[in-house]
């Protein structure tokens, strides 16, 4: 329940219950320690796929009950577009 891949404290709205939100410098230290460029997080619902911590954290658990809002993150080498249910892709912002 406590580790870089299962930590809801990244999200300010959950920090009071799950631990403090790290600073950008602390998050960058975590990436360095893990030898990673990004951490992709599910299991914490967000309104849309929007990178955090200068793109180092990518939350992907968005509501999928309305097909018009369904999105997926697709990793193609260095390209990481967001794709909608019709297959249209847009850059990760």
C-alpha positions as a printed NumPy array, in Angstrom:
array([[  0.   ,   0.   ,   0.   ],
       [  2.997,   2.34 ,   0.273],
       [  5.264,   2.518,  -2.743],
       [  5.68 ,   4.52 ,  -5.944],
       [  3.081,   2.458,  -7.829],
       [  0.345,   2.45 ,  -5.186],
       [  0.364,   5.9  ,  -3.654],
       [ -2.656,   8.165,  -3.692],
       [ -0.76 ,  10.951,  -1.929],
       [  0.399,  12.156,  -5.362],
       [ -3.076,  13.683,  -5.628],
       [ -3.693,  16.655,  -3.317],
       [ -7.346,  15.64 ,  -2.823],
       [ -6.178,  12.356,  -1.227],
       [ -3.055,  13.563,   0.609],
       [ -4.808,  13.965,   3.982],
       [ -5.787,  10.277,   3.975],
       [ -2.916,   8.637,   2.103],
       [  0.191,  10.699,   2.782],
       [  1.699,  13.996,   1.733],
       [  1.893,  15.123,  -1.866],
       [  5.576,  15.179,  -2.805],
       [  7.255,  18.291,  -4.121],
       [  8.483,  18.237,  -7.713],
       [ 12.053,  17.712,  -6.464],
       [ 10.959,  14.774,  -4.287],
       [  9.052,  13.226,  -7.177],
       [ 12.04 ,  13.615,  -9.49 ],
       [ 14.197,  11.886,  -6.847],
       [ 11.7  ,   9.005,  -6.839],
       [ 11.931,   8.655, -10.625],
       [ 15.72 ,   8.707, -10.397],
       [ 15.735,   6.059,  -7.644],
       [ 13.427,   3.843,  -9.734],
       [ 15.384,   4.444, -12.947],
       [ 12.177,   5.624, -14.603],
       [ 11.077,   8.572, -16.739],
       [  7.384,   8.231, -15.849],
       [  5.028,   6.508, -13.45 ],
       [  1.588,   5.62 , -14.821],
       [ -1.062,   5.42 , -12.091],
       [ -4.477,   3.755, -12.112],
       [ -6.846,   3.047,  -9.213],
       [ -7.27 ,   6.749,  -8.441],
       [ -9.969,   8.313, -10.569],
       [ -9.265,  11.631, -12.274],
       [-11.425,  13.682, -14.626],
       [ -9.083,  13.356, -17.599],
       [ -5.65 ,  12.021, -18.476],
       [ -3.405,  14.947, -17.578],
       [  0.295,  14.536, -16.696],
       [  1.497,  15.842, -13.345],
       [  4.953,  16.61 , -11.914],
       [  6.314,  17.962, -15.218],
       [  5.018,  14.901, -17.068],
       [  6.598,  12.375, -14.701],
       [  3.272,  11.097, -13.329],
       [  0.485,  10.098, -15.696],
       [ -2.85 ,   9.278, -14.018],
       [ -5.026,   7.187, -16.351],
       [ -8.076,   6.079, -14.336],
       [-10.857,   8.161, -15.854],
       [-14.598,   7.444, -15.669],
       [-15.534,   5.064, -18.497],
       [-19.288,   4.786, -18.009],
       [-19.944,   7.319, -20.786],
       [-18.376,   6.027, -24.028],
       [-17.895,   9.583, -25.308],
       [-15.408,  10.182, -22.477],
       [-13.459,   6.904, -22.735],
       [ -9.748,   7.436, -23.365],
       [ -6.64 ,   5.261, -23.388],
       [ -2.956,   6.003, -23.16 ],
       [ -0.991,   4.378, -25.974],
       [  2.774,   4.033, -25.687],
       [  4.565,   3.831, -29.051],
       [  8.277,   4.264, -28.437],
       [  8.718,   7.885, -27.39 ],
       [  5.207,   8.797, -28.576],
       [  2.46 ,   8.674, -25.938],
       [ -0.842,   9.812, -27.448],
       [ -4.265,   9.643, -25.836],
       [ -6.783,   7.752, -27.972],
       [-10.569,   8.049, -27.79 ],
       [-13.095,   5.271, -28.332],
       [-13.303,   6.046, -32.068],
       [ -9.537,   5.677, -32.433],
       [ -8.784,   9.397, -32.813],
       [ -5.512,  10.287, -31.167],
       [ -4.302,  13.503, -29.572],
       [ -1.028,  14.413, -27.89 ],
       [ -0.7  ,  13.878, -24.148],
       [ -0.862,  17.34 , -22.584]])
